[in-house]
Structures are given as C-alpha cells and as structure tokens.
Amino acid sequence: MMTRKELDLWVGIFAVIGIGAMLFLSLKVANLASFSSADTYPILAKFDNIGALKVRAPVKSAGVVVGRVSEIRFDNESFEAVVTLNVDGRYKFPKDSSAKILTSGLLGEQYIGLTPGGDSVNLKGGDTLKLTQSAVVLENLIGQFLYNKAAEGEGKK
Amino acid sequence: MTGRIAELMRALGARIVNNWVWRLGVAIRFLWLTLRESGPSFRRFHLTIREIYFAGVLSLVVIMVSGLFVGMVLGLQGYDTLVRFGSSEVLGTLVALTLVRELGPVVAGLLFASRAGSAITAEIGLMKATEQLAAMEMMAVDPIARVVAPRFWAGVISMPVLAALFSAMGVFGGYLVGVRLIGVDEGSFWSQMQASVDFREDIVNGFIKSLVFGIAVTWIAVYEGYDAPPTAEGVSGATTRTVVTSSLAILALDVVLTALMFRGQ
C-alpha cells in the first residue's frame, strides 16, 4: 500500500501533466496568447452579397490576420448583409479603409480583406465601412462572361 | 390470440419499466444523495486524492499511448485524403479539430469507462458483497459519504484532464507523422491549425463535453457498484453493465452535445 505522501506526489504529477496539456491546447493549438478577444473593437461593413462568408472567418490586411468576423445579419431596411468585424485593438485603420470579400485559393474559405485608405482619422469601435466589395458569385461571373461573348458576336456582324 | 399479445405487451412494458425507468429514478435519487453527502470528499480531500490516483493517474499511460496512436492514424489518413485535393497544409487543422472537438472527449471517455469505471463498480460491488458497506453503517459511517462521493468526484475531476491529455498527445502524434514522417511544412501545419481552432468554440466546448462524459461515466459506475447484487455473479454483471451503459451514454450524449455546440455557423 502506498503512503499518503507518495499518493500526493503522483496526483500532483497528474495535475501538472493535465495543466500542461490544457496550456498546450490553449496556447499552441488555439493560439490564445497572440489573439485574445479582450482588446478588440467592432467595425460594421455592409455588403450586397456575402457569398459563403461565415462567422469566425478571418479578417486580413496585407495577408495578416487582424481580426475575425463576429456576426452576420440581414438588414431589412437596406436589404444588405451587415457584417460585424472584430478587429484586434493593436491594429488601427484609417477611416476611409475598404473591405472586400476574398477567397483563399480556388475553393478555399472566404475571408475579408481590409485595404487601408489615406484618411488621417482612424476607425473607432462601432464605425461603418463606407467602401465594400461583395463576394464574387460564380454564377454571376459566368453569366457576365456569356453576355459579353454574345455582345462581341453581335459587334462582329 | 389477443390475450396472448396483451400478455406479451404487458411483459415487455414491465421489463422496460422495471429495468429502465425504475432504475433511472433510483439512479437519480442516488446521484442526489451523493451530491448531498459530498462535503467530506472536499473537507477531507485526501480521500478524493486517493481515488484520483486510482481513476486518473493509473489511466495516464493508456490514455497517452492511445492518444498518440489515434493522432498518428489521423495524420496518415488525413494526409492521404487531403493530398488528393492539393491541400495537405490543412492537415494540422484536420488533426486538431477532430481531436479537440470529438475524438479527445469521446475516445478518452470510452477508455476511462472501461479502465476506471469498471474498476470503481467492481470495487464498490465487492465492498457490498463482503459486507464492508454494511459494517461502515454499523459504525455510523455513511458509505455514500465515505466510499461513493470521493470516487464520484475523483472521476469528474480526472476525466477532463485525461481528455485534454489525449487531445494534446494526439496533436503531437499528428505532428510526428505529418511533419516528421511525411514532410508537411511545419510552419503551415501549426499556423493553419492556430488559424482555425478557436479557444471558446473548440477547446472550451471539448472541455464541457469531457466534463459531461466524466459525470455520466462515474455516476453510472458508482451506481452500478452500489446497486450490484452482493454475489460474485452480481458484481461481474454490474461491471459489464457499467462499461456497456456508460459507452452508450457517452455516444448518445455526444450526439446531443454536438448538435447543440456545432451547427456549422
């Protein structure tokens, strides 16, 4: 039979390994340290069409993840999608920055690309982006392409 | 003829009521008693520490080794599928999300049920069969407070730790196979993983799952032990029932929890 001291030692080791595993999952796997939700500010952006954008999709500027999409809802007055972006408080963007919905790779997930503008005033929490560009919808693209081809054919005659 | 069918239906109903509904009611009352008598397990924490040793520390090796193997298999299988779509760099995401959301809590729970749950049932059942529990009552020691509650809390505490350990070892196994063996780029392996795994959505939800499984498994284990007929056959039957019932409970609860937690938006 083990003494109480030995038991305590083993349970202590168990606790240390367990806390180590949880820290590993939080810091290395979920990368909690580099992007905590504590110091973010929300920015609104209105899009005609968000395509397949999802909540938690990354917000990137110059390819660097600077925030995440926190909410997507439909505005029943302007019939547009209102996307809330939670941007990391460390990054400031000019007031006339623009947002685009882009796709990583050909079939990859969609994300929001922030292009900084030239204004001297920075965006504050709750501001709405004026310039936005909707997601590219493949059907519209093909439709446009066919229409252009048809128009070209007409012109040749 | 109709009389015979009615007889059959009555027998079936009686079986269901006696074996399931009635036992579930008793088990819920037993859980309430255990929770009410939990004071001593925390005031005299060394009782619980001893049980954490038996339920948690002794399960460490099996959990860590199986986690490593499961992660390695995920690395191999995931690479084989992903490379066809030319997206082998998301291997880290696949391995981590599979483990943290599903396989970590579920497989660790199943292993915990067969490794620790069965041991708890057999121990309590044998204590009952050899009349140790009755002897405690004679000495005015409440067996629920002294025997059942510490084991229950030890299981509830150990299970999330073991599940986290399983997931961590699995991610490491996936890393070993994916990066070291196959040669997926190390930078994209980790960065893709970190970009997709969310602390609140994935890690915390996985933790909640493992906590729920821990409560379910240990509850079933202590109840089956305490309820076992005091014979050798009774104890062996109760041990089998613990493993079967708690495995089913884990898988069924997993469906419910997954439906509540992950709806793809």
Interface residues (C-beta under 8 A of the other chain):
Chain A: M2 R4 L7 D8 W10 V11 I13 F14 A15 I17 G18 G20 A21 M22 F24 L25 S26 K28 V29 A30 N31 L32 S34 S37 K54 V55 R56 P58 V65 G105 G108
Chain B: H46 I49 R50 I52 Y53 G56 V57 L60 S87 A96 V100 S158 P160 V161 L162 A164 L165 S167 A168 M169 V171 W190 M193 Q194 A195 V197 D198 F199 R200 E201 D202 I203 F207 Q265
